[in-house]
């Protein structure tokens, strides 16, 4: 069982790449918007969290992720952040 988990564990670089892709999907660029912290919570799932003016938002992303799943995750993240505005 531990061998199976080792095969599906992503490296820090792969998680950072997924975070950049999610940031692009949510904000339209890797240098736009706010930063995320990411971690692998299960062999088939990544969790990204962010903090905006003291308010937290998070989204889970299934592995393997696709462009469509990145767009949906980005939209869900923006929806959580927009709930705190006006």
N, C-alpha and C positions, 0 to 999 in steps of 0.2 A: 504494500500500500504506500509506503514512504517513497518508493521509486516512482510511482505514478504522480505523487504530489511534486516531486522534484522536477519532473518533466514539464509540468504546467506552471511552474513558478517563473514569473517574469523578472527580468533584471531591473535595476533602478533606471537604467537607460531606456528600456522599453516602456516603463511606466511614464517616464518623462516625455517620451515621444507621444504616447497616448494623451498625456495632459496637454501637450502643444496642439495636437489635432482637435481635442475637445475645445480648447480656447479659441482656435480658429473657427470651429463650427458655431460657437456661442457668440463670439464678438467680431468675427470677420478678419482676424489676424492674430498672429502669435504675440505681437507687442501691444495689442489693444486689450482693454478690459482689466480684470483683476486676476491675480494669480491663484493657483489651485495647489492643494497638497493631495497627493494620491497614494494609495496603498492597495495591495492585493488582499482582499478579505476572504477569498476562497479560490480554489484552483481555476474557476471559470468566471470570476467576477473582480472588477476593480471598483474602488470607491474614491470619488473625488470630492473634496470639501473646500469651501472657501468662506471667508469672513468679510462682510461688507458693513462698515460702520457699526460693528458690534453684533451684527445679525449673521447667523450661519445658514448656509445653504449647502446641500449635498446631492449627489447623484451617483447611482450605481451604473456600471457599464459592463455588459457581458463580454466575455472573451470567447471566441474571436469577435472583434467589433468590426463593423462595416461603416462606410460613409453615412448610410441612412441612420444607423444606431447612434453615431456621433452627433448628427443633426438633431435627433430626438432628445438625446441627453443634454445637448446644449440648450435646446428650447425649454426643457424642464428646469434646468438650472436658472435660466433667465426668468422663467415664470416665478420661481421661488424668490429671486432677488427683486423682481418688480412688485411683488406683493407688499414690500416694505416702502414703496414710493407712493407719494401723494394719494 
